[in-house]
Amino acid sequence: MSNNTSEEKGITMKRRELLKGLATVPIFGLFLVNLWKKIRRDALKKANLLSDLVQEKSAPTIISGLSDSRHLNIGIIGYGGRGSHLIRGAGFATKGWTDIVSENARNNKLDKQFKTFMTQENLNCSLVGVCDLFDVRANQGIDASKNEIRPGGKPKATATRYQHYTDLLENQDIDAVIVATPDHWHSRITIDAARAGKHVYCEKGLTRTFDEAIKVYDTVKNTGITFQLGHQNRQVEANYKAKQIIEQGLLGKINLVELATNRNSPWGAWVWGIHPEGNVKTIDWDTFQEPSPNKIPFGEEALKRFFRWRCWFDYGTGLSGDLLSHDFDAINQIMDLGIPKYASSTGGVYYYKDGRDVPDVWNATFEYPDKDLTVLYSATLSSNDPRGNRIMGHDATMQMGGQSGGGSVHGFVVKADPESTQYKERLESGIINQQYPIYTYSPGSKQIDGVTSATSRYFANKGLLYTYREGKRVDPTHLHVKDWLDSIRNNDQPKCNIEVALHEAVACHMATESYFQGRRIEWDPVNKKLI
Amino acid sequence: MSYLDSSIIKNPCQLYGLVILRVLIGWHFLYEGVSKIINPYWSSAAYLLDSKGPFSGLAKTIVSNPTLLSISDYVNMWGLAIVGASLMLGLLCRYTALTGMGFVILYYLFAPPFLGLEYSRPGEGSYIIVNKNLIEACALWVIHSFPSSHVIGLDRFLSNPKSN
């Protein structure tokens, strides 16, 4: 009896030991059950949203190796700020630039500019001709052609300087030219180059006037050269993702698109430095202003106009060709809009009363009656509040860039509309929470950018400085130049070819003309005229 | 000093208080770890990039080096999960409480709420010098110094039953 009692006591003791040892295990179990529920709930949400769609879609893989097939000799006409960036995209940078960015990388480990340049693909081309009307810039171009610090090492050939672009075009060894002059020279150089059989990469905006755009289009079509317009957004991964989301109808019927430019610095308003070595001896002013409607003698005003040409309609089209063109081309890439039926615009020189004649606040409207769509563009050079671009559908809105741009550079978010038809049930059942985006695209979210300056951030938010391919940061300008060179080798059409270039040019010129004439401008697609 | 003495065992209120504190902190750590493990886009980079104060230089070094950043990510994800599971189940708690304390002290030092330091990421409260990380670090110190897992927890099976 007593044995039994002590045995029972022992069992009770052991059981108590066991219970005390395992007392918190049920709480651990409770945690696991809740975790499982949460994972299931999240998976269900994702399955009901867009992630499946988006995961399988990415920008085309960069095909390397194509560059090996044929060596190309290129020339640059206009080696200014943009021209030098394009030439870096082709794989050539000045010693001064590589010294500065390698030093920056040493001082700031987050600065990846040098690494991005050095790891870009060697495009198997040589820079053999440089033409610039400013001696300092021309010499920099020559220097870039010689610099051995580049992807691919020592260049195969170095560049010759040409005083006039026609001399450069006469060089039979040059296969292709990059035109990065001010806009008032684009059409003449492009047409002459095409007639000389050179392939052309032309910076945006395509031309200074509407008539010039039509002439460029006709010449490129007739000569059959490979033409690329400088909208590097065509290479940006975010735009591919956005296009696929829209093609799937996930935004529903889209009736309104809002595009915006927000800048608030003298640099952003094109008040750029006047080079200390710029003078009558180093600048060929007469050639510079040859195609412009109004001419002035060389002097202080001419120096301002030479270095800040974007501020005058004599040389460019202001916000229209400079910044709207980027946003328009991006939205045309995403939505295949083509040329609008009507355009109107208003604005004025409201902040920078520095003698410029291009507006610093400017708003344009584009109508697509056949698509039931209005595209609004609103620009200010005196506020940096980043509005971003919005594609507004009945079921959801896509916000690209701006404050709610996915929290990272050139990302976007898609938010369901509370009155959506497509998402009605999912909104009611709580699967879609209106407070949170149904999809967020944050490229390179595990990568770190050292992009700091306000202008850099502006472009980065629009995806123009960097894009991501398979998680690696690449410069879309490099991809765009590569796309052009590969297309030349394959006798193919590049991504921003003359057809889409015409869309951009006509849309922008319609808006500019409306500003000049103070009335709505209509596009006549049959006669290729503005009414 | 360091081991729970019999007076606390005889005082269930103190014992259960310690066990509950341990389990709750364990739950917090475990979910922090698991949520990072199951999120393919999580990285410690954002936190480190926002670092201010004495450890900001080290944070920048980690972020700029992909290998160090990967190590930092993995140590955080799995470290938090392991410490959390250990505290909940009461297994090897004296060591993991110290490890957990190390984690939160590092979080505190990489982003201390000192006067004059401002962070771009939104805060979850208002702090001067003392924040929830510092409090959790102290709570883990208590858990380390007054272990309860050899009374209630898997450590009971590893320790000498007579001492309990």
Chai-1 contact restraints between the chains, C-beta under 6 A:
chainA,res_idxA,chainB,res_idxB,connection_type,confidence,min_distance_angstrom,max_distance_angstrom,comment,restraint_id
A,K20,B,I152,contact,1.0,0.0,6.0,A-B,restraint_1
A,K20,B,R156,contact,1.0,0.0,6.0,A-B,restraint_2
A,G21,B,L154,contact,1.0,0.0,6.0,A-B,restraint_3
A,G21,B,R156,contact,1.0,0.0,6.0,A-B,restraint_4
A,G21,B,F157,contact,1.0,0.0,6.0,A-B,restraint_5
A,A23,B,I152,contact,1.0,0.0,6.0,A-B,restraint_6
A,T24,B,V23,contact,1.0,0.0,6.0,A-B,restraint_7
A,T24,B,M88,contact,1.0,0.0,6.0,A-B,restraint_8
A,T24,B,L89,contact,1.0,0.0,6.0,A-B,restraint_9
A,T24,B,G90,contact,1.0,0.0,6.0,A-B,restraint_10
A,T24,B,G153,contact,1.0,0.0,6.0,A-B,restraint_11
A,I27,B,V23,contact,1.0,0.0,6.0,A-B,restraint_12
A,F28,B,M88,contact,1.0,0.0,6.0,A-B,restraint_13
A,F28,B,L89,contact,1.0,0.0,6.0,A-B,restraint_14
A,F31,B,W27,contact,1.0,0.0,6.0,A-B,restraint_15
A,K109,B,S64,contact,1.0,0.0,6.0,A-B,restraint_16
A,L110,B,S64,contact,1.0,0.0,6.0,A-B,restraint_17
A,S445,B,Y41,contact,1.0,0.0,6.0,A-B,restraint_18
A,K446,B,S43,contact,1.0,0.0,6.0,A-B,restraint_19
A,I448,B,A45,contact,1.0,0.0,6.0,A-B,restraint_20
A,I448,B,V63,contact,1.0,0.0,6.0,A-B,restraint_21
